[in-house]
């Protein structure tokens, strides 16, 4: 048993190191001047597979799908931001296209990670049954607001909040160095109004920016509901399935109506991302079950800081 645990820890550290290396390679800490990089510069091979997608594009998308799936499955956040930023800044796709592709493919990440968290019994169902409807409502509100407000202002607030969330989670290393994960219990009571507000905020961010909203939901559950990090992530991942589906449906219909993108391009990009998203989500959920809580806090803070600085830059 002890030997098995050592082997699992060894593999966990190796995979964690791989994640960090891929984050550097994929460019999550991109310099702002990369905004003007053309898609042609991202090509590894020039052979066209379909439409404007080359073999090089497909390889980058597969890698991006795997990495964003790992991060999203492990932390319940960061995967969507990573996809939107890299589809737009590195590969040169329009932000409206990157947003819808990120949302549709995030449904796969969240569902894949959900299967692992459900098996581990980390999901607090009494909380999730209130979080889901409020997140769905928030995602509709977010899509509506996104049609009238400049997204730059929302991204500014998200960046500031991401930095704040990173500091808060790091602080838990000193204030609560040991944390016991709560197992699902039907008798568990919680603050309904607080959960609903968290869900609405999560959904609004999801609909506005095309991400899961976990950067808001997870630390808010820890701060105001006093849930352990792993339970907070499991709740967020479960709710993200529904708010991502809702927001992507609304954005897809309105975007096609306004001519922001064409359906075939959305489907091609999504299909290439999905395999990596699914397996990445499985790996992320597997890591979440085995990693020490303080290691997860550090990873959460690193990704939050990366989101904050890349959004504000």
Phi, psi and omega in degrees: 000315180296319179297319179298320180295319179296320179296316180296320178297320179297313179294323178299317180293321179296316180293321178298318177297321179297320178299313181299317180297318181290328176300317178295315182294320185283342174091038179293335178260046184298145171285145182303333182293348178287353180301331185262009178292132182276160179296332181296327181287344181269355182289134172265316176234145187267359180293126182276126178273310180199137180058236177260005184273119178265174177298321177297317177301316183297320179295318178296320179295320178297316179295317179297320179297317180295313183293314180294328176294317177299310182295315179295320179289326181284318189247347184071014180198165175093328181295317180293317179298318180299318180292312181300313183297315184282325175297323183275309189278321183270314186267349172081014177285151178299148184298326180292325178287318179299323182296313183288321179296318179299316182295313182297315182288336178290336174304322180289316179302309185295321179293319180298313180291326179303320180300322180287315182294325178294318179296326180279352179065033179272342185284127178266096190295327178296332177278314184298324181293341173266329182290321184297306182297324179291324177292321176298313177300315180298323180294323176295315178299318180298318178297317180296313179298321181298339179279347185241340186249151177289119182300339181300323180292320179292320179297325178298313179295320179298317180298316179296315181294323180299317177297318179296316180297322178298318178295317181299314181293321177297324180298330179295338179298324181270323183279327180222070184298330177245133185220124179270128177288137180275134174271147183304135180217127181293340181275355185293133179252148179211174183274107186297315182297317180296315179299317181296319179296318178298317180297318179297316178298318178300314181294320180299314178297320178300310182291327182285313191253351180078029179235177187286335185087005181294335178297337177263311188295314186295306179294330178293322176296321179292319186285313188261335179254352178061034177277147172298157185301314184295322176293320180298318179295316180299317177297317181297314181301319181294313179293329182296332177303313187280319180288330176292318178297315181297309183295318181295322178298313180295315182293323179296313181296310182293322180294319177294322180295321182274351180079026180290333180200169178250147187300320184298321180292321177299314183293319181297311180297319182294316181297323179290324182285328190302315181303313178296321179299317183294308183290326176296319177298321177296316179295317179299315177296322178296318179295319182300326181288333189252336184285147174300144185300324181286331173295318178296323178296319179295316179298316178304313182296319180299313180294320179298317178295320178298317178298313182298310183291321180291328179286322183277343184285000000 
